[in-house]
Amino acid sequence: MTLYRDPERISGIDITGTNAAEEAFGSDSDVLHPETRAVHITAPSLHGCHPLSVPLYQSSAFAFDHPDILAEAMSRPDGAFVYSRRGNPTVRALEDAVADLEGGSAALATASGMGAISAVLLSLLNTGDHVIAQRCLYGGTYSLLSELTSRFGIQVSYISGADADEVRAVVRPTTRLLYLETISNPIVRVADVPGLMAAGQELGLIGVVDNSFASPMLCRPLEFGADVVIHSSTKYLGGHSDVTGGIAVFATRQQYEACWKIAVELGSTADPFAAWLTIRGLQTLSLRMQRHCDNAARLSRNLADHRAVEAVHWPGHPDHPDHTLAKCILADFGGVLAFDLVGDREAGRDFLAGLRLISLAPSLGGVETLALHPASTSHRELDVDALHAAGIGEGTVRVSVGLEHPDDLWKDIEQALSHV
Ligand SMILES: *Cc1c(COP(=O)(O)O)cnc(C)c1O
């Protein structure tokens, strides 16, 4: 893995970065597990040694010794660093690390998850193109697609994501892109990523998967034939509720370059400090995911046995409609769960008002447990019928399970359930 593309030209430092893990095992980094690769993120070498952690290059621009070298650098995305909106060493270290974890050729870090989604869609779509997308998309993605429909003539057909035949049923001559989420919000349905991506490939569609809920530790959609994988790194990759960021990983360099150009023009590329915080989070991703999943397993069991709870939605639960599929495509079942309270909207509100340890907040994937009542917040624009069509009840609560001791979490949930 090479961090710097033009070693001679920055500050006179020997800056050929080599992944320390790769160095130890030769160039065949396939032998290393994702847990190891996430820890050994490339830091540049300085006069024969290299910093253990990737430094924060908080510089908006880079100076050059000769105008010809600057001109050459400005002509390509993989040239020397010139201006941080176009590329920055700290940001590049994050991009290389996530591309490596997802098994892609290159990655583009952005200012937010939506920054990645908008750059990917705008780089791949033209006026009149048709998109096939999952019905239960992240709200921001749904709004963006609606905007592209009303203003730029992009057509969208929505499918459930459970069955590859749905893709074949709605495909048109103008269909260009198939857009899925590995695990959906808020009732954590799992998409048949391998089946749908295979159908998309047969039909010549570009497959894009938002993998934010799974993270590369649980699922790597490029292995199932996706062309582009997107993360809101605000969620599990960053993992500490202290950074807003996004990243798109590309199977081919060509798609990366088209998207890089749009993101540079839109100005939605990542800030070095956000990238630096995300790198710090990424190094503990595997441990955190393990604990998120273990805690979610424990809470989902306890919730299923509670009389105030009508149903629990978590793919690890044997009754979950996608349990068998989830066992095939996910390494574990994720840290987000939802449950339906016996009762209606009031029950959801009473439950959340009764929580003491768990915070009432949007977002997910951080160290602390968060709860949300979709009917009155994230999905408030849906009427009761639309809510039911999305599988959401008026008494549904979504929980992003954090890293606390599970006994403390259950104690808080149990006392809040007594208010319902
Ligand atoms: C949060 C989220 C996004 C948007 O990410 P931001 O960082 O908030 O822009 C996109 N997709 C999914 C699945 C998300 O959870």
The ligand as an ORCA input file, in Angstrom:
! r2SCAN-3c Opt
* xyz 0 1
  C     -26.663      8.127      8.869
  C     -26.822      7.398      7.593
  C     -26.565      8.025      6.373
  C     -26.190      9.491      6.263
  O     -24.962      9.735      6.849
  P     -24.530     11.197      7.400
  O     -23.151     10.959      7.880
  O     -25.507     11.573      8.455
  O     -24.618     12.123      6.241
  C     -26.686      7.272      5.221
  N     -27.054      5.981      5.263
  C     -27.314      5.353      6.423
  C     -27.722      3.927      6.396
  C     -27.205      6.023      7.631
  O     -27.479      5.405      8.776
*
